[in-house]
Amino acid sequence: MPNEKILEQYNAVKNNVGLFDFSIEGKITVKGAGRVDFINGLASNDIKNLKENNGVYAAFLNKIGKILSDCIVYKFKDFLFINLSIIGKNNIIKKLKEEAALGKSEVEDATLKYGLFSLQGPKALELVSTIIEGPLELKQQYECSIKKITINNNSKNNNKTNNPNEKSNNESYNNEVEVIITKNKRTNFEGYDIFVPAQYYNLFKELILEKGKKYNLRIISNDAYNILRLEAKIPLFGIDFDEKNILPEITEKAVSYDKGCYVGQEIVARVKNLAKGITAKKLCFLEIESNIIPEKNTKIMKEGKETGFITSAAFSLELNKVIGFGFLNKGFYEENMEIFVDDKKAIVRQI
């Protein structure tokens, strides 16, 4: 069972709202006249027909269909904004920069230029609306908007700046800040990501915490997040899958089968059309009848035979049992199949 601190954080997200700091995640901006065609030729999902101020879950693959990174690609009027894990960003930023000129595009690593806060829970929308001082109408997952908000610096405790061109930190003044807000459920509850310019990271966090008092806001730790994202059946690149996996082993949610060619498409299409979606192994969700959390790479067994391994696990407060992700070999990843983890019965669920 999770400790009292984690339980408090979990219940904050379940009943009110929790604050997650994902600033370490990768961010890439792509500009230029050819940006849409450029990224559409590399990403597994349809960017070309994506509506403005919307996003889509996708992946970048190599020529043999192995995953370089999964990501979310957001389309704005003048640029594309890509959000992905820091491991994934490191895998592809060099590749994108090398090929950008041919694609009539400009690629920038914006990871350190933006902080990323995420508000998750049934009161998340209400809190976001309070922060931006107006309504927010993002109806579907990954719909997005750019908003200008005013952040007031009324700090009285910092030393005065030595730069005569800068305002003293002891003075009260307003900053008009442009932020990117996206609808992104990272748990089973309502959720919104907010990308804020890095120079306003601390001020914006203070603003969230101040406005959040009304909603019993809590800062959420990685341990609590792990439970929440597993309950939402969200696997993570670098933890549950990596560059050794082909995309059909993980998900079809990142794939458009109707778009034109992209790098790695041949392998993805072959698995779909010729193999009928059957792969040598597949990432599955597991419900384990136990309260003991298995370690990463714990063997999954069936009738005394090793059939796979655990990638991540946690104790679910919702189901009152251990849940997790694991790879299962062909013939053992059918829905509702019974397998065993540390001699404890487990049920296979599809992601």
C-alpha positions, -999 to +999 in steps of 0.1 A: +000+000+000+012+035-008+023+057+022+001+084+036+018+112+016+013+094-017-023+086-007-030+123+000-016+132-034-036+105-052-068+116-036-061+152-045-060+143-082-091+120-078-112+145-059-098+180-066-067+189-086-030+180-086+000+199-100+026+180-119+059+194-131+070+179-164+094+206-174+121+180-180+102+167-210+115+175-244+100+203-265+108+210-302+095+238-324+094+235-362+089+266-384+092+273-421+071+270-452+077+232-455+072+223-418+040+203-422+052+182-451+086+177-434+072+163-401+043+145-419+070+125-438+086+115-405+058+110-381+035+079-380+003+098-376-014+124-399+000+159-395-010+173-429-048+170-422-045+179-386-066+210-379-050+242-365-049+244-327-050+206-324-025+179-316-021+142-324-003+114-307+024+100-331+059+084-332+091+088-351+105+056-365+136+044-382+136+026-415+129-008-400+100+005-379+118+007-345+106+036-323+129+066-320+104+083-298+067+087-293+054+123-291+025+147-294+026+170-324+006+203-320-002+224-350-004+262-346-008+289-373+029+296-377+047+266-362+045+230-350+052+222-314+064+187-304+062+174-269+081+142-261+101+125-234+137+138-228+151+104-239+130+106-271+141+142-277+177+133-275+171+105-300+156+127-327+167+164-324+199+158-343+181+139-370+155+167-374+181+194-375+202+176-401+172+171-424+154+204-418+170+223-446+159+198-472+124+200-457+124+238-459+120+240-421+138+254-391+141+231-361+148+243-325+153+224-293+130+244-270+133+221-240+150+247-219+129+276-232+096+263-216+085+250-183+057+225-184+031+223-157+002+199-158-030+202-138-049+169-134-082+163-117-120+171-118-113+207-108-084+212-133-104+232-158-119+254-131-084+262-119-070+268-154-099+292-161-091+311-128-054+314-138-062+328-173-091+348-160-115+336-186-132+305-201-112+278-217-130+257-243-108+227-253-132+199-260-111+170-272-078+154-262-048+174-275-068+204-285-047+235-277-047+273-275-022+301-270-033+325-242-019+358-229-020+361-191-008+387-167+016+376-140+022+400-111+056+401-094+050+415-060+080+398-043+094+418-014+120+393-003+145+392-032+176+414-035+176+443-059+191+437-093+225+452-102+214+458-138+200+493-141+179+482-172+160+456-151+133+462-126+141+456-090+126+424-076+114+445-047+091+464-070+056+452-080+050+450-117+030+430-143+043+407-169+021+398-199+031+363-207+021+341-236+015+304-226+005+273-246-024+254-230-033+219-242-060+194-231-040+164-221-054+137-198-023+121-182-045+103-157-081+090-156-093+125-148-096+158-166-062+173-174-044+203-190-008+210-198+006+245-196+038+255-214+052+287-199+084+306-210+112+295-188+120+330-175+086+330-158+088+295-144+090+305-108+064+333-110+040+311-128+044+283-103+037+307-075+006+319-094-007+283-097-001+276-061-018+308-049-048+303-072-049+266-063-054+271-026-091+275-033-092+240-049-070+222-023-043+219-049-014+195-041+020+190-057+022+155-071+053+133-067+067+109-093+055+080-071+019+092-071+021+100-108+033+064-115+002+050-099-021+074-118-006+069-152-007+031-148-043+032-138-049+053-170-030+026-190-004+051-202+030+035-210+062+056-211+090+056-236+122+047-220+104+028-192+079+005-208+092+005-244+122+019-263+142+018-295+143-020-296+105-021-302+086-017-334+055+004-332+029-024-337+042-040-305+031-010-285+000+007-300-020+016-331-031+049-315-001+066-330-007+054-365-026+067-395-031+040-421-046+065-446-018+091-448+011+091-473+045+076-469+066+082-438+098+066-425+091+031-411+057+029-428+065-003-447+070-024-415+039-009-398+017-016-429+032-051-433+023-061-397-012-047-402-020-062-436+000-094-438+004-104-402-031-092-392-015-072-363+002-102-348+038-095-335+064-116-318+056-099-286+032-071-274+031-047-246+000-054-224-017-041-193-017-066-164-039-069-133-021-089-107-038-105-077-012-093-052-002-063-030+035-069-036+049-048-065+072-068-088+104-053-099+112-043-135+121-074-157+103-098-134+095-129-154+059-136-165+051-173-165+024-196-179+023-233-171+060-232-160+071-215-192+085-180-193+062-159-215+073-123-209+085-098-184+073-068-164+083-032-175+067-012-147+041-018-119+024-001-089-003-008-064-036+005-077-058+023-052-087+021-076-085-017-081-069-026-047-044-048-065-011-045-084-012-033-120+015-028-145+028-032-180+046-061-194+057-076-227+041-110-236+052-134-263+030-143-292+002-167-281+001-153-246-012-117-250-049-125-257-074-104-237-084-120-204-056-147-205-044-159-171-007-157-165+015-156-134+038-130-119+059-142-089+034-171-086+005-146-083-023-149-109-026-121-133-051-112-161-040-098-194-057-066-207-051-048-239-039-012-237 
